[in-house]
């Protein structure tokens, strides 16, 4: 621009010097009478004036430039410094320590242990495509991970994310030390020291505890405030109480060089310390859990080579506290920590015995005769029977061409307490559908009472996965099978057969309602939550779902029937316990009535129950022969320790 100004002034001076004046057409061409000296003075005056203008313009330009420099370097110096600092200071997320899980007596069930992981900070990776590709190739070669897998993980986190992207978790210490040397100097690549979970893997605790893993993209989408490198509950208690266990991550500022390599961690520089997650204290009694597992596994093995699965669940019937829960077979949940052992996981998935399935909450089975305590309570409450209602029961009932047998002949007259004690099918056919002088509840009333006792709906236990089971009725059968409901269907449901399906946790919940006098309680695994200093944050008290739906008098009649089962009936194996008890056996047909599940339910002490127990051995045979000895040994240990 300055050169343009100089050019314009030069042209103007030249034009002045060349100016000529013409006279009239008659005169010869002459110069106007202007002396050479006068012309020179005019030109000097004009040149001086232009020189002043030029100096003034240059001065203005220099003042403008100086003012801008003064603004940037003095007035706006702080902002400029911060912008420069932003190019070399990076925030780094600090994971919080996950809360510890203990049993009711303080025995650890899940805790944290140190681990190493290879990771990258996407924000510090080279921006140039060629440099970035070269770096990814180096990482791939060092860590033995495909470049495509690395790219996928980075893209899932965000290509410019400041959060750590885990590429390879749970590195052995030796491998971590070698990699730490090899990746030193690579921008954005780190060996992260982090915590992973350690579980007590014995005693079937995996089905209760669940496990954690690095948060998935789907989980992150539902929890946008989480970090890509965080551990997230995938199953069990770990999943159900994820929010309480997590804590709050922190932030630290680190200084990096132009290539994104960390120079130092900046202390007291807007850092935010992480806050550890809360601890969980469970109602589970680890000693009882161990003994339940030991006795259940032993009982299953004694039942024969084809029998390999079963369940035992113990609850305090006064509070709903889950004291123990075992599902066999079980698995070691430690295999899910860090890098999943893929071969072991594949073996678990392909195992026909389904070790990953928590049969206590997800297994659905026909309950057989243990459901008779509910049928009895319903009949008494509806006035269909009384304690003194007695009938003589034959070996079988014949309705048209259909026969409904008993498992044995019960000589003499049977009332409801004797029918419970001896598991009399004929008596409960009559209570459910009607026979002889007993009118019967009918399918709809029977279905309503089963629902009132919690069947056909999730028990509400604090685990992430649970089945609802099935309480069938005429409408259900018409809709799902396209068939009519018959009297035989009602008979079958009344004794726990047909299409009725329950879970063991539902069964022990209903049993507890009988044991405690008629309160239906929500099963509760968690006892209390404490903070990192051990202070109680929250206590979990008894949650009553339903009360007074069966009168105290009628409940006591059912209790008496279960007590008589121990004194002279199908539960007399418990008679030698150091405390009084009540029980009911069950043998449920399945697989086209070719096999039977062995059930046993009981509680003790009879006068003031502190434990209610349900045992199931899948395909084990008769409840009296197979399931009751398991329950006996568990209670014998429990009341003798």
C-alpha positions in Angstrom: 0.0 0.0 0.0 2.9 2.4 0.8 4.5 1.7 -2.6 1.2 2.6 -4.2 1.1 5.9 -2.4 4.7 6.7 -3.5 3.8 5.8 -7.1 0.8 8.2 -7.1 2.9 11.1 -5.7 5.6 10.6 -8.3 3.1 10.6 -11.2 1.6 13.8 -9.8 5.0 15.6 -9.7 5.9 14.5 -13.2 2.6 15.7 -14.5 3.2 19.1 -13.0 6.6 19.4 -14.6 5.2 18.6 -18.1 2.3 21.0 -18.0 2.3 23.4 -20.9 0.1 26.3 -21.8 -1.1 27.0 -25.4 -1.9 30.5 -26.7 -4.4 31.3 -29.4 -4.6 29.5 -32.7 -3.1 32.5 -34.5 0.0 32.6 -32.5 2.9 30.3 -32.9 3.3 27.6 -30.4 4.9 29.2 -27.4 5.5 28.6 -23.7 3.6 30.8 -21.4 5.7 33.7 -19.9 6.6 31.9 -16.8 10.2 32.1 -15.7 12.1 29.0 -14.9 12.8 30.2 -11.4 9.2 30.6 -10.6 8.3 27.2 -11.9 11.0 25.6 -9.7 9.6 27.3 -6.6 6.1 26.0 -7.3 7.4 22.5 -7.7 9.5 22.6 -4.5 6.4 23.8 -2.5 4.3 21.0 -3.9 7.0 18.4 -3.2 7.4 19.5 0.4 3.6 19.3 1.0 3.5 15.8 -0.4 6.5 14.8 1.8 4.6 15.9 4.9 1.6 13.9 3.9 3.7 10.8 3.4 5.4 11.1 6.8 2.1 11.6 8.5 0.6 8.5 6.9 3.7 6.4 7.9 3.4 7.8 11.4 -0.3 6.8 11.7 0.6 3.2 10.4 3.3 2.8 13.0 1.0 4.1 15.8 -1.7 1.5 14.8 0.9 -1.3 14.8 2.3 -0.3 18.1 -1.1 0.0 19.7 -2.0 -3.5 18.6 1.2 -4.9 20.0 0.6 -3.1 23.3 -2.9 -4.6 23.5 -1.7 -8.1 22.8 1.4 -8.1 25.0 0.3 -5.9 27.9 -3.5 -5.5 28.1 -4.4 -9.0 26.9 -1.3 -10.8 28.1 -3.2 -13.0 30.6 -5.6 -14.3 27.9 -2.7 -15.0 25.5 -0.9 -16.8 28.2 -3.9 -19.0 28.9 -4.2 -19.8 25.2 -0.6 -20.8 25.0 -1.0 -22.9 28.1 -4.0 -24.7 26.6 -1.7 -26.0 23.9 0.5 -27.8 26.4 -1.8 -28.5 29.4 -4.2 -31.4 29.2 -6.9 -32.5 31.6 -6.7 -36.2 32.6 -9.6 -38.2 34.2 -8.8 -40.1 37.3 -11.0 -43.1 38.0 -12.6 -43.5 41.4 -12.1 -46.5 43.5 -15.1 -48.9 43.3 -16.8 -49.7 46.7 -16.0 -53.0 48.5 -18.7 -55.6 49.0 -18.8 -57.7 52.3 -21.0 -60.2 53.9 -23.1 -59.5 57.0 -20.0 -60.1 59.3 -17.5 -58.1 57.3 -16.0 -60.8 55.2 -15.0 -59.4 51.8 -16.8 -60.8 48.8 -15.6 -58.3 46.2 -12.7 -56.0 46.4 -10.2 -54.1 44.2 -6.8 -55.2 43.1 -4.1 -53.4 41.1 -3.9 -54.0 37.4 -2.2 -52.6 34.3 -3.7 -51.7 30.9 -2.5 -50.3 27.6 -4.4 -47.3 26.6 -4.4 -44.1 24.5 -5.6 -40.6 24.9 -7.2 -39.8 21.5 -6.8 -36.0 22.0 -3.0 -36.5 22.1 -2.6 -38.6 19.0 -1.0 -37.0 15.9 -3.4 -34.9 13.8 -1.6 -35.7 10.5 -3.1 -38.8 9.0 0.3 -40.3 8.0 1.8 -39.8 11.4 -1.4 -41.1 13.1 -1.3 -44.2 10.9 2.3 -44.8 11.6 1.6 -44.6 15.4 -1.3 -47.0 15.2 0.9 -49.5 13.3 3.5 -49.3 16.0 0.9 -49.9 18.7 -0.5 -52.8 16.8 2.9 -54.4 16.5 3.9 -53.9 20.1 0.6 -54.9 21.7 -0.4 -57.6 19.1 -3.8 -56.0 18.5 -5.1 -55.4 15.0 -5.1 -51.8 13.8 -8.8 -52.1 13.0 -9.6 -53.0 16.5 -7.6 -50.1 17.8 -9.4 -47.7 15.5 -12.8 -49.0 16.5 -12.1 -48.5 20.2 -10.7 -45.0 19.6 -13.7 -44.0 17.4 -16.1 -45.4 20.0 -14.5 -43.0 22.6 -14.3 -40.1 20.2 -11.3 -39.3 18.0 -10.4 -36.2 20.1 -11.6 -37.4 23.5 -9.6 -36.6 26.6 -10.7 -39.8 28.2 -8.5 -42.8 28.2 -9.3 -45.5 25.7 -8.4 -49.0 27.0 -6.8 -51.1 24.2 -5.6 -54.1 26.3 -6.6 -54.7 29.9 -5.3 -56.8 32.7 -1.7 -57.0 31.5 0.6 -59.3 33.4 3.1 -57.3 35.3 6.1 -58.4 33.2 4.3 -57.6 30.0 3.3 -54.2 31.4 6.8 -53.3 32.3 8.1 -54.2 28.9 5.4 -52.3 27.1 6.0 -49.3 29.3 9.5 -49.0 28.0 8.5 -49.6 24.4 5.7 -47.0 24.3 7.7 -44.4 26.1 7.9 -41.3 23.9 4.8 -42.3 21.8 2.4 -39.4 21.9 -0.8 -40.2 23.8 0.1 -43.9 24.6 0.3 -44.9 28.2 0.4 -47.9 30.5 -2.4 -47.2 32.9 -2.3 -48.4 36.5 -5.9 -49.1 37.4 -8.0 -51.3 39.7 -10.1 -54.3 38.7 -12.3 -56.6 40.8 -11.3 -59.6 42.7 -14.1 -62.0 43.9 -14.4 -64.9 46.3 -15.1 -67.4 43.6 -16.2 -70.3 45.7 -19.6 -71.1 47.1 -21.6 -70.1 44.1 -21.2 -66.4 45.0 -20.8 -65.4 41.3 -24.6 -65.6 40.7 -25.1 -63.1 43.5 -22.2 -60.8 43.0 -22.2 -60.7 39.2 -19.2 -59.1 37.6 -17.9 -55.8 36.0 -16.3 -55.0 32.7 -15.2 -51.9 30.8 -18.3 -49.9 29.9 -19.8 -50.7 26.4 -20.8 -48.2 23.8 -24.5 -49.0 24.5 -24.1 -48.5 28.3 -22.2 -45.3 27.6 -25.0 -44.0 25.5 -27.4 -44.5 28.4 -24.9 -43.1 30.9 -23.2 -40.1 29.1 -21.6 -38.9 32.3 -19.4 -42.0 32.5 -15.9 -42.3 31.2 -15.0 -44.7 28.4 -12.4 -46.4 30.6 -14.7 -47.1 33.6 -15.6 -50.4 35.0 -19.4 -51.0 34.8 -21.6 -53.6 36.5 -22.7 -56.2 34.1 -24.6 -58.6 36.3 -25.8 -59.3 39.8 -25.2 -57.0 42.7 -22.5 -55.2 40.7 -25.1 -54.2 38.2 -28.0 -53.6 40.5 -26.0 -51.2 42.7 -23.8 -49.7 40.0 -24.5 -46.1 41.0 -23.7 -46.6 44.7 -20.5 -48.6 44.0 -19.1 -46.2 41.4 -18.0 -43.1 43.2 -17.0 -39.9 41.4 -14.0 -39.7 39.0 -11.5 -36.8 39.4 -9.4 -34.7 37.1 -5.7 -33.8 37.1 -3.9 -31.4 34.8 -0.7 -32.6 33.0 1.8 -30.8 31.0 2.6 -32.2 27.6 5.1 -31.3 24.9 4.3 -30.5 21.3 3.9 -34.2 20.5 1.5 -34.9 23.3 4.0 -36.6 25.5 3.6 -36.1 29.3 6.2 -33.9 30.9 4.8 -33.7 34.4 1.6 -33.7 36.5 0.8 -30.2 37.6 0.1 -30.1 41.3 -2.6 -27.8 42.7 -3.6 -26.7 39.3 -7.4 -26.9 39.2 -7.2 -30.7 40.0 -10.2 -32.5 41.4 -9.6 -35.5 43.5 -11.7 -38.6 42.9 -14.2 -39.8 45.5 -14.4 -43.5 46.2 -17.6 -45.4 45.8 -19.8 -46.5 48.7 -19.4 -50.0 50.2 -22.1 -52.6 50.3 -22.8 -54.8 53.3 -24.9 -57.8 52.3 -27.3 -59.9 54.4 -25.4 -62.9 53.0 -23.7 -65.1 55.7 -20.6 -66.3 54.0 -20.2 -69.2 56.3 -23.8 -70.4 55.7 -23.3 -69.8 52.0 -20.3 -72.1 52.0 -22.1 -74.8 53.9 -25.2 -74.6 51.7 -22.9 -75.0 48.6 -21.1 -77.9 50.1 -24.2 -79.8 51.1 -26.0 -79.0 47.9 -23.1 -80.2 45.7 -22.8 -83.3 47.7 -26.5 -84.1 47.6 -26.6 -83.6 43.8 -23.7 -86.0 43.4 -25.5 -88.5 45.5 -28.6 -88.3 43.3 -26.8 -90.0 40.3 -24.6 -89.3 37.4 -27.3 -87.7 35.3 -28.1 -85.1 38.0 -25.9 -82.0 37.9 -28.0 -79.0 39.0 -29.9 -77.6 41.9 -30.7 -74.6 44.1 -30.7 -73.7 47.8 -32.1 -70.4 49.1 -32.3 -69.3 52.7 -34.1 -66.2 54.0 -34.8 -64.7 57.4 -38.7 -64.9 57.3 -39.0 -62.1 59.8 -37.2 -59.5 57.7 -36.9 -60.9 54.1 -33.1 -60.8 54.4 -31.4 -63.3 52.0 -29.0 -65.3 54.1 -27.7 -67.6 51.4 -28.4 -68.3 47.7 -26.7 -71.1 45.8 -27.2 -72.2 42.2 -25.3 -75.2 41.0 -23.4 -75.4 38.7 -21.8 -72.0 39.2 -18.8 -70.3 37.7 -15.7 -68.2 38.6 -16.6 -64.6 37.9 -12.9 -63.6 38.1 -12.6 -64.6 34.4 -14.5 -61.5 33.4 -12.0 -59.1 34.9 -9.8 -57.2 32.5 -9.4 -59.1 29.3 -12.1 -61.8 29.3 -10.7 -65.4 29.0 -12.4 -66.1 25.7 -11.9 -69.8 25.7 -13.2 -70.2 29.3 -16.2 -67.9 28.4 -16.9 -70.0 25.3 -16.8 -73.2 27.4 -19.4 -71.7 29.8 -21.7 -70.6 27.0 -21.6 -74.1 25.4 -22.0 -76.0 28.6 -25.4 -77.7 28.5 -25.7 -77.5 32.3 -25.9 -73.7 32.0 -23.5 -72.6 34.7 -24.1 -68.9 34.0 -27.8 -69.3 34.8 -28.8 -68.2 38.3 -31.5 -70.9 38.8 -32.6 -69.3 42.1 -34.1 -66.3 40.3 -34.2 -67.3 36.6 -35.0 -71.0 36.7 -38.7 -71.8 36.4 -40.1 -75.1 37.6 -43.3 -76.9 38.5 -43.3 -76.7 42.3 -45.1 -80.0 43.0 -46.5 -80.5 46.5 -44.7 -77.6 48.2 -47.4 -75.4 46.7 -50.0 -77.1 48.8 -49.3 -74.7 51.7 -50.7 -71.9 49.4 -53.7 -74.0 48.3 -54.5 -74.8 51.9 -54.3 -71.2 53.0 -56.6 -70.2 50.1 -59.1 -72.9 51.0 -59.2 -71.9 54.6 -59.4 -68.2 53.9 -62.3 -68.7 51.5 -64.2 -71.0 53.8 -64.0 -73.9 51.4 -62.6 -75.9 54.2 -62.0 -75.6 58.0 -59.5 -77.2 60.2 -62.0 -79.9 60.9 -63.1 -80.6 57.4 -62.3 -84.3 56.8 -62.8 -86.6 53.9 -61.8 -90.2 53.1 -59.4 -90.1 50.1 -59.1 -93.0 47.7 -56.0 -93.9 45.7 -57.3 -91.9 42.8 -60.2 -89.7 41.5 -61.9 -90.8 38.3 -63.6 -88.0 36.3 -65.1 -89.5 33.1 -62.2 -91.1 31.3 -59.6 -89.2 33.2 -57.8 -90.5 36.3 -56.1 -88.3 38.9 -54.0 -90.4 41.2 -52.3 -89.9 44.6 -48.7 -90.9 45.2 -49.9 -93.4 47.8 -53.0 -94.5 49.6 -53.9 -92.6 52.9 -56.0 -94.8 55.0 -58.8 -93.2 57.1 -60.1 -89.6 57.2 -57.8 -86.7 56.3 -58.2 -83.1 57.3 -56.0 -80.2 56.1 -53.2 -80.6 58.6 -52.9 -84.3 57.9 -53.1 -83.7 54.2 -50.2 -81.2 54.4 -48.2 -83.6 56.6 -48.7 -86.6 54.3 -48.9 -84.6 51.1 -52.3 -86.0 50.2 -53.0 -85.2 46.5 -56.7 -86.2 46.6 -57.5 -83.8 49.4 -55.9 -80.9 47.5 -57.6 -81.9 44.2 -60.8 -81.3 46.2 -59.7 -78.0 47.7 -58.6 -76.7 44.3 -61.4 -78.0 42.0 -63.9 -79.6 44.2 -64.7 -83.2 45.0 -66.9 -85.1 47.4 -68.3 -82.7 50.0 -65.6 -80.0 49.3 -66.8 -77.4 46.8 -63.4 -76.3 45.6 -61.9 -72.9 44.9 -62.2 -72.9 41.2 -59.5 -71.8 38.7 -59.9 -68.0 39.1 -59.9 -67.9 42.9 -57.0 -70.3 43.1 -55.1 -68.2 40.5 -55.8 -65.0 42.6 -54.4 -66.5 45.7 -51.3 -67.8 44.0 -50.7 -64.2 42.7 -51.4 -62.8 46.2 -48.6 -65.0 47.5 -46.2 -63.5 44.9 -46.3 -66.1 42.1 -46.5 -65.0 38.5 -44.5 -61.8 39.2 -40.9 -61.0 40.0 -40.1 -61.4 43.7 -38.4 -58.0 43.8 -35.1 -59.4 45.0 -32.3 -56.9 44.4 -30.6 -58.7 41.5 -30.5 -57.5 37.9 -32.2 -60.5 36.3 -35.3 -62.4 37.4 -38.0 -64.5 35.9 -41.7 -64.1 36.7 -42.8 -67.7 36.4 -46.3 -68.5 35.3 -49.7 -68.8 37.0 -52.1 -70.2 34.4 -55.8 -69.8 34.1 -58.7 -70.2 31.7 -58.0 -67.0 29.8 -54.2 -67.7 29.6 -54.8 -71.2 28.2 -57.3 -69.9 25.6 -54.9 -67.1 24.4 -51.7 -69.1 24.4 -52.7 -72.7 23.7 -56.1 -72.1 22.0 -57.6 -74.7 24.3 -60.4 -74.7 26.9 -59.7 -75.0 30.6 -60.8 -78.2 32.2 -61.4 -79.5 35.8 -58.2 -81.5 35.4 -56.2 -78.3 34.9 -57.5 -76.9 38.2 -56.6 -80.2 39.9 -53.0 -80.0 38.5 -52.4 -76.4 39.5 -53.7 -77.1 43.1 -50.9 -79.7 43.6 -48.2 -77.7 41.8 -48.3 -79.5 38.4 -49.6 -78.6 34.9 -48.5 -75.3 33.5 -47.8 -73.7 36.9 -44.1 -72.5 37.0 -42.3 -70.9 39.9 -38.8 -69.7 40.8 -37.1 -70.9 44.0 -36.9 -67.3 45.2 -40.6 -66.9 44.8 -41.2 -70.2 46.7 -39.1 -69.2 49.7 -40.8 -65.8 49.7 -44.2 -67.5 49.9 -42.9 -69.9 52.5 -41.7 -67.0 54.6 -45.2 -65.5 54.6 -46.5 -68.7 56.2 -43.6 -68.9 58.7 -43.9 -65.2 59.9 -47.7 -65.3 60.3 -48.9 -63.8 57.0 -46.6 -61.0 55.9 -45.3 -61.1 52.3 -41.9 -59.6 52.4 -39.6 -58.5 49.6 -36.4 -60.6 49.6 -33.4 -58.3 50.3 -29.8 -59.1 49.6 -28.4 -55.7 50.7 -28.2 -54.9 54.4 -26.7 -51.4 54.4 -24.5 -49.0 52.5 -21.5 -47.4 54.1 -19.2 -44.6 52.9 -15.4 -44.9 52.5 -15.0 -44.1 56.2 -17.4 -46.8 57.3 -20.2 -44.5 58.2 -23.7 -45.9 57.4 -25.2 -44.0 54.5 -28.4 -46.0 54.3 -30.0 -48.9 56.1 -32.4 -51.2 54.3 -35.4 -52.1 56.5 -38.0 -54.8 56.0 -40.3 -54.1 53.1 -43.8 -55.5 53.5 -45.5 -56.0 50.2 -48.8 -57.5 51.6 -50.2 -58.1 55.0 -53.3 -59.6 56.6 -54.4 -61.3 53.3 -54.6 -64.6 55.3 -55.9 -64.5 58.8 -53.6 -65.4 61.7 -55.9 -68.3 62.6 -55.7 -69.8 59.1 -52.0 -69.3 58.8 -51.5 -71.1 62.1 -53.4 -74.1 60.8 -51.1 -74.3 57.8 -48.1 -74.0 60.1 -49.5 -76.8 62.2 -49.7 -79.0 59.1 -46.1 -78.3 58.3 -45.1 -79.1 61.9 -46.9 -82.4 61.7 -45.0 -83.2 58.6 -41.8 -83.2 60.8 -43.4 -85.1 63.7 -44.9 -88.0 61.6 -45.1 -87.0 58.0 -42.9 -86.6 54.9 -40.5 -84.1 56.7 -39.7 -86.2 59.8 -36.0 -86.2 58.8 -35.8 -82.9 60.6 -37.1 -84.3 63.9 -33.6 -84.7 65.3 -32.6 -81.0 64.9 -31.6 -79.2 68.1 -34.6 -76.8 67.5 -38.2 -77.4 66.4 -39.0 -77.1 62.8 -41.8 -77.2 60.1 -41.5 -78.7 56.6 -43.1 -79.8 53.4 -41.8 -82.1 50.7 -42.4 -81.8 46.9 -41.9 -84.1 43.9 -42.7 -82.3 40.7 -43.1 -84.2 37.4 -41.7 -82.7 34.2 -40.5 -83.8 30.8 -43.8 -85.5 29.9 -44.0 -86.8 33.4 -41.0 -89.0 32.9 -38.7 -87.3 35.4 -39.3 -85.5 38.7 -37.7 -82.5 40.5 -36.9 -83.0 44.2 -38.2 -80.1 46.4 -38.1 -79.4 50.1 -39.2 -76.4 52.1 -38.8 -75.8 55.8 -38.3 -73.2 58.5 -37.0 -73.2 62.1 -37.4 -72.7 64.9 -41.1 -73.4 64.6 -42.2 -71.1 67.4 -40.0 -68.1 66.3 -38.5 -68.7 62.8 -35.2 -67.3 62.0 -34.5 -69.2 58.8 -36.7 -70.4 55.9 -35.0 -72.7 53.4 -36.0 -74.1 50.0 -33.9 -76.8 48.3 -34.4 -78.0 44.7 -32.5 -80.8 42.9 -33.3 -80.7 39.2 -34.4 -84.1 38.0 -33.3 -85.5 41.3 -36.3 -87.7 42.0 -38.4 -87.6 45.2 -38.2 -84.6 47.5 -38.1 -86.8 50.6 -35.3 -89.0 49.4 -33.0 -86.3 47.7 -33.8 -82.7 48.8 -34.7 -83.2 52.4 -31.3 -84.7 53.5 -29.6 -81.6 52.0 -31.9 -79.3 54.0 -31.3 -81.4 57.1 -27.6 -81.1 57.0 -27.7 -77.3 56.3 -30.0 -76.7 59.3 -28.1 -79.1 61.5 -24.9 -77.1 60.9 -26.7 -73.8 61.2 -28.2 -74.5 64.7 -25.1 -76.3 66.0 -22.4 -73.7 65.2 
